[in-house]
Amino acid sequence: MEQNIEHPGADFLDLSRQEAEEIQAMQIILRMADAVTQHISQKKICKCIIDILIEDTDFENASILLYDTKKDCLRLTAAKGFSEILEIPHKQPYRMDLVFERDEGIAWKVFESHIPMFIENSAEESIPVKPGSKIHPCSLICLPLWCIGVLNLSSSTPRAFSPYKKHDLAILANVIGRLLQTTELHEKLNTSHLHLQQIVEAKTRELHHVKKELGDAIAYLESVIKNAPQGICLINPSDDMRHANPSFLSILGCTPDYIAGYSPEKLFQDKTDYANLSNLLLTGGLARLTDIDLLRPDGTTVPVDIFLHSLKNPKGENQGMLVVHDLTNQKIAMEKQIHIEKLRALGSMAGEIVHEFNNFLTTILGNAQLLAIGIKDQGALRKIRNIETAVNNGAFTVRRLQTFTDFCQKLEAKSQISNIIGVVTDVIDLTKPKWKDECEKNGIFINTKLKLQDTRPVSMHPSELREILTHLVFNSVDSMPEGGTITIRSYEKDSNVVLQIEDNGIGMSKDIKKRVFDPYFTTKDVSSSGLGLSVSLGLIAQAGGTISADSKEGEGTTFTISLPISGMQEVSEAPTVERSETQCLKILAVDDEKPIVDLLETMLEGLGHKIIGVTDGQQAMDYIDKEDFDLVITDLGMPVISGWDVAAKAKSKKTGLPVVLITGWGAEFESTDLTKTGVDALLNKPFKLDELRKIILEQCPKK
């Protein structure tokens, strides 16, 4: 049966009993809307609102308290009294530095409960005295301004407030709260300004010419509803929707037939939300719920703020008006801002740890390479090579941290490719102490199964792919507290290589699965940063690939990675430089970390050079003055005297000593000409023995 949507004009005719107070409220709203278009400062808008309330109402004093999130208090932002308009001499000035601490006075009760408070006579209902306040009212109205503050209206004499008055003031406070809460509605309010002006003028004429102007008033009213940016829907006494404006239909993505004759409950994803909204309406003339999900015909949801207004039809029956404000754009902007702030914080953290971390890696890698020279046992040698591989992976991660805050900068390693079988084999070997030794010591047994096809290489640096797979293996181990099996598969599909890491652990809930790639999100203890999967997602996306998670609680989890096949020919990760004999050189080695100096001494002496190692920049400057050297190797970041100072001193010698700068900040200088600073070559920490030998040969070729 076809549902008819009735004409809304008759509903508003019944509101004529409230015309005088409504016109006053509409005039105030109109002036406030006009003020918002002229002021962008919240403080100026508050002052303008207070001026309007004092001028257009019969209250003697008005003030706005806004919530200070940093100090957790309500702070007086704007205040004015009727005496200021009359320019009464010797009037008491307002204390504009007044602050209401948490749980202090009526203001905090109203702010936290969002329930207006009306005190008609302080003799019958006490009004707490604020120390330092110059105003001691006899009657007081305190209204919530959403979640940003409260509005106070007071008089020095007792006042009686009618239900209509309370209702209008509550609506007025809601409007003020929304105006102060967001500037996004500025253009919309400006657009609606002319319509509201027409309504006010039409309603004013209607007081004198009701019959004559009735048709025009209805037309204006319909125009406002039709062009309002918020969704508006009328509800008849039997709780059926029967009229909706275009914005309402657009927000819900539906046609009039979808809502006509149905209860609004149909639109709510959680049916109890509508019941709660209806119950709130019983306590007053306006009910609201914030951040509610409404259902669209296609099954998707839209986040909204929703209001339910009580109306009376000509028969005196209760009906309502549903107002919907779409929060989609606001949520997207908020989520984007949160994401940017998280990335900015992560970039700041990276800068603090890079220098020290590179020093640690340099010491580990150098000593591991020196240790490998004298070892014949292949098993022990393989373990040392695993240490070198892990250190190289760590060094590559540090280089990414150095460039993390520069989203346009490209890592030179992006041109390298990975052999899937080789990388997976490395990961199993590197993670074995975690999934085998550590677990079996605690009585937990975990098996690994490799089902790897011989695929072509993919366009991703091996260190990045090892980092991603290592994190996924560790996640699988953590998800199997009673043991289980980790299965790793690889195969080609279209122009991609697909990698799957599957476990039969505890799995993930729908909520966890939805957030699993969010930065800082973790289900582990405080020792986990919650960045592993977020970083993995970023690395895979940069390589042109995708990653997804499929999981069921109690059944396990499968992560699927798809990476594009590389068109490049595979190259070795770390080509070894052939040993070349060189003459014995006298070298000055400078670093404020003694383990680094000791490492350089051991490496360079092993290459047949004479070394003087120092950990103090001033001592290095003195050595350059009194002794002759063939080469200077200096750290960059040192207290008091930096590597730049040492390089300048070396170049001041007549012979112009060649200078090699060793630093953990090499990524910042790779595209910079350092010769102007006295530096001839750059050696990144952690460095390898072959890299050190090569750079010495380049700077001091055999004569």
C-alpha positions, 0 to 999 in steps of 0.5 A, a space after each residue: 500500500 502506498 504511503 502518503 507523506 502529509 503536508 507539514 504546514 498544519 503542524 506549525 500552525 499550532 505553535 502560534 501560542 508560543 509566538 511571542 517567545 519564539 520570535 524573541 528566541 529566533 531573533 536572538 538566534 539570528 543575531 548570533 548567526 550573524 555574529 558568527 559570520 563576522 567573528 572567527 575568535 571563540 572569545 569574541 563570539 562569546 562576548 558578542 553572544 553575551 551582548 545579544 542576551 543582555 540586549 534582547 532578554 530581560 536578564 540583568 547579568 549574563 556570562 559564559 564559562 568555557 571548559 579549559 581542558 589543560 587546567 580541568 576547570 571552567 573559566 569565565 570567558 565573557 560576562 556583561 550586566 544590564 548596568 553596562 548598557 545603561 552606563 551606570 556609574 560606580 558599577 561593580 566590575 566583573 572578575 574576568 579571572 574567575 575560575 571554577 575548579 572541578 565539582 565547584 558550584 552549580 556550573 560544574 553540576 550542569 556541565 557534567 550532567 548536561 541538565 539545565 538548572 533553574 533557580 527562581 528564588 535564592 531564598 528558597 533554593 540556595 545559590 553557592 557563593 563564589 569567592 571573589 565574585 561581584 555578582 550575587 543573584 537572587 534568581 539564576 539559570 545555568 544552561 549546558 553548552 554541549 561539552 564545552 561550557 555553561 551559560 549563566 543568566 541571572 537577576 537580582 530579584 526572584 523570577 518565575 520561569 514558565 515551561 515554554 520559557 525553560 524550553 526555549 532557553 534550553 533550545 537556545 543553549 543548544 544552539 549557542 553550544 553548537 555555534 561555539 563547538 564548531 566553525 564548520 557550520 559557519 558557511 551553512 549558518 550564513 547560508 541559512 541567515 536569509 531564510 531565518 530573516 524571512 521567517 522572522 519577518 513573516 512571523 512578525 507580520 503574522 501577529 497583525 495579519 494572520 489570515 492574510 499572511 498565512 500562506 506566505 508563512 507556510 511557504 517560507 517555513 517549507 523553504 527553510 526545512 527544505 534547504 536546511 543542512 541538517 536532516 529533518 523528519 516529522 513524526 506523527 502521533 502513532 510514531 510513524 515518519 511521514 515527512 523528510 527534507 532532502 538533507 535527511 534523505 541524502 544522509 540516510 541514502 534513501 527515498 521517501 518510500 523507505 521511511 514513510 509509515 515506519 517508526 524511526 526505530 527502523 533507522 537505528 542500528 542499536 534499537 535501544 538508542 531510539 527507546 532511550 531518545 524517546 525516554 529523554 523526551 519525556 523529561 523535557 521538550 528536547 532530547 538528544 543523543 550524540 555519535 549514534 549510528 543510523 542504518 542505510 538501506 544498503 546495510 552501511 551506517 552513518 555516524 550522526 548527532 540526533 535530536 528529538 523535538 516535541 510538537 503538538 498538532 492542532 488536535 493537541 496530540 503529541 508528535 515529534 520532529 527528528 533532526 539529524 546532523 551528519 558527523 562523517 566529515 568531522 570524524 574523517 578530519 578527526 581521524 586524519 588529525 590523530 593519525 598525523 599527530 601519531 606519526 609526528 610523535 613517532 618521528 620525534 621519538 626516532 630522532 632521539 634514539 638513532 645516534 645511540 642505537 647506531 653506536 651499539 650496532 657498530 660495536 656489535 657488527 665490527 666485533 662480530 666480523 673480527 671474531 669471524 676471521 679466526 673461526 673455522 667451525 662452520 656452525 659457529 660461523 653461521 651463527 656469527 653470520 646470523 648476528 651480522 644479518 640481524 645487525 644489518 637489518 637493524 641498521 636498515 631500520 634505523 635509516 628508515 627512522 632517520 627519514 621517517 618524517 620526510 615523506 617525499 624522501 626515497 630510500 636508495 635501498 628501494 631499488 633492491 629486491 628480495 628472494 622469497 625462499 632466502 628471506 624466509 629461511 633467514 627469518 626461520 633461522 633468526 627467530 628460532 631462539 624465540 619459537 623453539 628454544 625459549 618456548 620449549 624451555 617453558 614446555 611449549 612446543 611450536 612447529 614451523 612448516 614451509 610450503 614455498 614455491 620457487 617464485 621470482 624476486 619481489 620489489 622490496 629490500 630484504 631487510 624490510 621483508 625480514 623485518 615484516 616476517 619476523 614481526 609476524 612470526 613473533 605475533 604467531 608465537 605470542 598467539 599460541 600460548 599452548 603451542 601449535 604450528 606456524 605455516 608459511 606459504 609462497 606462490 605467484 599469482 598474476 604479477 605478484 608473489 603471495 606470502 601467507 603466515 598462518 597459525 592455529 592460535 587464539 585468533 582475533 575478535 572482530 574489534 581487534 581485527 578492525 584495529 590491528 594495523 592502527 599505530 600504537 594499538 596492541 593487545 600485548 603488555 606495556 613492553 610492546 609499542 604497538 607499531 609493528 603491524 602499522 610499520 609493516 603496512 607502511 613498508 608493504 604499501 611503499 613497495 606497491 603491495 598489500 597486507 590483510 588479516 583473516 582470523 577467527 577467535 579460537 581458530 587462528 590467524 592468517 596474514 596474507 602479503 601480496 608484493 609485485 614481482 620485480 623486473 630487476 635481476 637479483 643482486 647480492 645484499 652485501 657484496 664483499 670487497 676484495 682485499 687489496 694491499 696498501 701501505 702502512 698509514 698513520 691514522 687518527 681515529 676520533 669518537 666520544 664512545 670508547 668502544 667505537 675507538 677500540 673497535 677502530 683500533 683493532 680493525 685498522 691495526 689488523 689492516 696493517 696501519 698505525 693508529 692513535 685513538 682518542 675519545 676527546 675532540 680537544 685532544 684530537 685537535 692537539 694531536 693534529 697540531 703536533 703530529 703528522 698523519 696520513 688520514 683522520 677518521 672522526 665521529 660527527 656528534 661529540 660534546 664541545 668539539 664536533 666532527 666538523 671542527 676536527 675536519 676543519 682543523 685537519 684541512 688547516 694543515 699544509 698537506 690538507 689531511 683527508 678526512 673520513 666522517 663516521 656518523 649514525 646520521 649519514 642518511 641526512 648527508 647522502 645527497 650533500 656535498 661535504 667537501 666544503 666542510 672539510 669532509 672527503 668521505 662519509 662512512 655510515 654507522 654501523 660500518 663493515 670491515 670491507 667498507 672501512 678498507 675500501 674507503 681508506 684505499 679511496 682516500 689514500 691510494 697506494 703510491 
